[in-house]
Amino acid sequence: MSNLYANNFFGGMIMEDALRPIYQERASHKDTLGVLMIEKKQKAIPTTDTFDKVLLIIVKSADMPVFIKHYTFEEKKAAMHIVTQKQLNEWLLLGSNRKVVEWIFDGKVLFDRNEYIHNLKNELREFPFSGRKIKMGLEFAKLIRRYMDGKSFFNNQHYLDAYNHVVHSLHHLARLAVIENGFHPEVTVWNQVKQIDPEIFKLYEELVNSEETLEKRLELLFLASDFLIYSKTNLGTSHLLEILREKTYWSFSDIMEHQELAGYSVDLGVLLEYLIEKNIIEVVNKETKGQGIFHRYYKVAEKLL
């Protein structure tokens, strides 16, 4: 065993020993569902936010949905994240904390009440289609928001702002492709997409690496990606349209208040306008007391009912 490997190995073990009383005390609480330890693997990949070790403690409920504490041991540092089950489920659904999927898959299980962690890993691994459908809907909504904003900035010759939004839209398109293929998007999503959907990867490469002017790069990307994004529309709107078919027509506030659609949030308005433009959603106008003013409602297009 080399000296460097020995130092890393035994240093890691000693630090784990030092953290044991902390996580054992937490594991003794009746509300604690599971405890995972995640180790920093590569300096270049920020899975642990530069910490040598991360303790992820999942609890049924707590006063705060997330509580984080930092520790120092000799020349190393550790972080403890206490997360409620509800917050964890929200992260997994919305994809708003991508690291947590890797933490659950790669973390060392230190405590597992009634096989909670075991079952959670199996659920993530199997990734049932119902869960994928919701996640694809949320990613598609984010994709359309960023893409439409990017186009607007481009048309107004704000090319740097357009570039920023387009890069984000391609990230959402990449994540959508990964989910479509039954995988959870990882922190290194472009490594996944390179294997899963080379066409999207090529678009991204051409945008960031081309020697064309920024204006020309953006112009070419909009031409190339319009059809590609439209081709994902049936997939990306399946969840939303399934809900909207439950009623003849909806007000915007009714859509926003639906429990399963809350995650669409600020992206919903732009998504509806995109779907109206593509003849997937129809506008229903209802008279108000004001002359010439109508209430605006939304319904799934007749051809899709």
C-alpha positions in Angstrom: 0.0 0.0 0.0 1.6 3.3 -1.1 2.0 6.0 1.6 -0.4 8.4 -0.3 -3.1 5.7 -0.5 -2.5 4.7 3.1 -2.8 8.3 4.3 -6.0 8.8 2.4 -7.5 5.5 3.5 -6.6 5.8 7.2 -7.3 9.5 7.2 -10.8 8.8 5.9 -11.3 6.0 8.4 -10.2 8.2 11.3 -12.5 11.0 10.2 -15.4 8.6 9.9 -14.6 7.5 13.5 -14.7 11.1 14.6 -18.1 11.7 13.0 -19.6 8.4 14.4 -20.9 9.9 17.7 -22.6 12.7 15.6 -24.5 10.4 13.3 -25.2 7.7 15.9 -26.9 10.4 18.1 -29.0 11.4 15.2 -29.8 7.8 14.3 -31.2 7.2 17.8 -34.0 9.7 17.1 -37.3 8.0 16.3 -37.9 10.4 13.4 -34.6 9.5 11.6 -35.3 7.4 8.5 -31.7 7.0 7.2 -28.1 8.2 7.4 -25.7 8.2 4.4 -22.1 9.2 4.2 -20.7 10.6 0.9 -17.0 11.0 0.3 -15.3 13.4 -2.1 -13.9 11.4 -5.0 -12.6 13.9 -7.6 -11.6 17.4 -7.0 -12.9 18.4 -10.4 -16.5 17.2 -9.7 -18.2 19.2 -6.9 -20.5 16.4 -5.7 -19.7 17.2 -2.1 -19.3 21.0 -2.4 -15.5 20.6 -1.7 -16.1 18.9 1.6 -14.2 15.7 2.3 -17.3 14.0 3.7 -21.0 14.7 3.8 -23.5 13.2 6.2 -27.0 13.1 4.7 -29.6 12.5 7.4 -33.2 12.0 6.3 -35.9 12.6 8.9 -39.7 12.3 8.8 -40.3 15.9 9.9 -38.4 18.8 11.5 -38.9 22.5 12.3 -36.7 23.3 9.3 -36.9 21.4 6.0 -33.1 21.6 5.7 -30.5 22.1 8.5 -26.8 22.2 7.6 -23.8 22.1 10.0 -20.1 22.2 9.1 -17.3 20.4 11.0 -13.5 20.5 10.9 -11.3 17.5 11.8 -7.5 18.0 11.6 -7.0 19.4 8.1 -10.3 17.9 6.7 -13.9 19.3 6.7 -17.3 17.6 6.8 -20.9 18.8 6.4 -24.0 17.4 7.9 -27.3 17.9 6.0 -30.5 17.0 7.9 -33.3 16.9 5.4 -37.0 16.2 5.8 -38.6 13.4 3.7 -40.9 16.0 2.2 -38.0 18.2 1.1 -36.1 15.3 -0.3 -39.1 14.2 -2.3 -39.5 17.7 -3.7 -35.8 17.8 -4.7 -36.2 14.5 -6.5 -39.4 15.5 -8.3 -38.3 19.0 -9.3 -34.6 18.2 -10.0 -33.7 21.3 -8.0 -30.8 19.6 -6.1 -29.1 17.3 -8.6 -26.4 16.2 -6.1 -28.9 14.5 -3.9 -29.5 11.7 -6.5 -25.8 10.9 -6.5 -25.6 11.1 -2.8 -28.4 8.5 -2.5 -26.9 6.2 -5.1 -23.2 6.5 -4.1 -23.5 7.1 -0.3 -22.4 4.6 2.2 -25.5 3.6 4.3 -24.8 4.0 8.0 -28.3 3.7 9.3 -31.5 2.5 7.5 -34.8 2.4 9.4 -37.2 -0.3 8.1 -35.2 -0.4 4.8 -36.2 3.2 3.9 -32.9 3.9 2.1 -32.9 0.5 0.4 -36.4 1.1 -1.0 -35.6 4.6 -2.0 -32.6 3.4 -4.0 -34.8 0.8 -5.7 -37.4 3.4 -6.6 -34.8 5.7 -8.1 -33.2 2.9 -10.0 -36.5 1.7 -11.5 -37.7 5.3 -12.1 -41.4 4.4 -12.8 -42.9 6.1 -15.8 -45.5 8.1 -13.8 -42.6 9.9 -12.0 -40.7 10.3 -15.3 -43.7 11.9 -16.9 -44.0 14.6 -14.3 -40.2 15.3 -14.4 -40.3 15.5 -18.2 -43.1 18.0 -18.0 -41.2 20.2 -15.5 -38.0 20.1 -17.6 -40.0 20.9 -20.8 -41.6 23.9 -19.1 -38.2 25.2 -18.0 -36.8 24.5 -21.5 -39.6 26.5 -23.2 -39.2 29.4 -20.8 -35.4 29.7 -21.4 -35.7 29.1 -25.1 -38.4 31.7 -25.6 -36.6 34.2 -23.5 -33.4 33.6 -25.4 -35.2 34.1 -28.7 -36.6 37.4 -27.4 -33.2 38.7 -26.4 -31.8 37.5 -29.7 -34.4 39.4 -31.7 -33.6 42.5 -29.7 -29.9 42.0 -30.4 -28.9 41.3 -26.8 -26.7 38.4 -27.8 -24.9 37.7 -24.5 -28.2 37.5 -22.7 -29.6 35.3 -25.5 -26.6 33.1 -25.2 -27.0 32.7 -21.4 -30.7 31.6 -21.8 -29.9 29.3 -24.8 -27.2 27.4 -22.9 -29.7 26.9 -20.0 -32.4 25.7 -22.5 -30.0 23.2 -23.9 -29.3 21.9 -20.4 -33.0 21.4 -19.9 -33.2 19.7 -23.3 -30.4 17.4 -22.3 -32.0 16.6 -19.0 -35.3 15.8 -20.8 -33.5 13.4 -23.1 -31.9 11.6 -20.1 -35.2 11.3 -18.2 -36.9 10.1 -21.4 -34.4 7.2 -21.5 -35.2 6.2 -18.0 -32.2 7.7 -16.2 -31.9 10.4 -13.5 -29.9 13.4 -14.8 -26.6 13.6 -13.0 -24.3 16.6 -12.2 -22.2 15.5 -15.2 -25.3 15.5 -17.5 -23.4 16.1 -20.7 -21.4 12.9 -20.3 -24.8 11.1 -20.1 -26.2 13.0 -23.2 -23.1 12.3 -25.3 -24.1 8.6 -25.1 -27.9 8.9 -25.0 -28.6 11.7 -27.6 -25.6 12.7 -29.7 -27.7 15.2 -31.7 -28.3 17.4 -28.6 -24.7 17.1 -27.6 -23.6 18.2 -31.0 -25.9 21.3 -30.8 -24.3 22.2 -27.4 -20.7 21.7 -28.8 -21.4 23.9 -31.8 -22.8 26.7 -29.7 -19.9 26.8 -27.2 -17.0 25.8 -29.5 -17.8 27.3 -32.9 -15.5 30.0 -34.3 -18.5 31.8 -35.9 -19.6 35.1 -34.4 -21.9 34.9 -31.4 -24.8 36.2 -33.5 -24.2 33.6 -36.2 -23.9 30.8 -33.6 -27.2 31.7 -32.0 -28.9 32.1 -35.4 -27.8 28.6 -36.5 -28.8 27.1 -33.2 -32.4 28.6 -33.3 -32.7 27.1 -36.9 -31.5 23.7 -35.8 -33.3 23.4 -32.5 -36.8 24.6 -33.3 -37.8 21.3 -34.8 -35.9 19.3 -32.2 -37.7 21.0 -29.4 -41.1 20.7 -31.2 -40.4 16.9 -31.6 -40.2 16.7 -27.8 -43.6 18.5 -27.3 -45.8 15.4 -27.1 -43.5 13.9 -24.5 -42.9 17.1 -22.6 -46.6 18.0 -22.3 -48.1 14.5 -21.7 -48.4 15.2 -17.9 -49.9 18.7 -18.3 -52.5 17.7 -21.0 -53.5 14.7 -18.9 -54.5 17.0 -16.1 -56.1 19.6 -18.3 -58.4 16.9 -19.9 -60.1 16.5 -16.5 -62.2 19.7 -17.1 -63.7 21.4 -20.2 -61.6 24.5 -19.6 -59.5 26.1 -16.9 -58.6 29.6 -15.6 -54.9 30.2 -15.2 -55.3 30.3 -11.4 -57.1 27.0 -11.4 -54.2 25.4 -13.3 -51.7 27.0 -10.9 -53.6 25.7 -7.8 -53.7 22.1 -9.0 -51.6 20.1 -6.7 -49.8 18.2 -9.4 -49.0 21.4 -11.4 -47.6 23.5 -8.6 -44.0 22.6 -9.7 -44.5 24.4 -13.1 -44.6 27.7 -11.2 -43.3 30.7 -13.1 -42.8 28.7 -16.3 -46.5 27.9 -16.8 -47.5 31.1 -18.5 -44.9 30.9 -21.2 -45.5 27.2 -21.7 -49.2 27.8 -22.3 -48.5 30.5 -24.9 -46.1 28.2 -26.7 -48.8 25.4 -26.7 -51.4 27.9 -28.0 -49.0 28.9 -30.8 -48.6 25.2 -31.7 -52.4 24.6 -31.7 -52.2 22.2 -28.7 -54.0 24.5 -26.3 -57.0 26.6 -27.2 -58.1 29.9 -25.6 -61.7 30.2 -24.5 -63.0 33.7 -23.9 -65.9 34.3 -21.5 -67.7 37.6 -21.2 -67.2 39.8 -18.1 -69.3 42.7 -16.9 -66.9 45.1 -18.6 -67.7 45.9 -22.2 -65.2 44.2 -24.6 -63.3 42.5 -21.7 -63.3 38.8 -21.5 -62.1 36.2 -19.0 -59.4 34.1 -20.6 -59.6 30.3 -20.1 -57.6 27.4 -21.5 -58.6 24.0 -22.9 -56.9 21.1 -24.7 -57.4 21.5 -28.4 -60.4 19.6 -29.8 -58.1 17.5 -32.1 -56.3 16.1 -29.0 -59.3 15.2 -26.9 
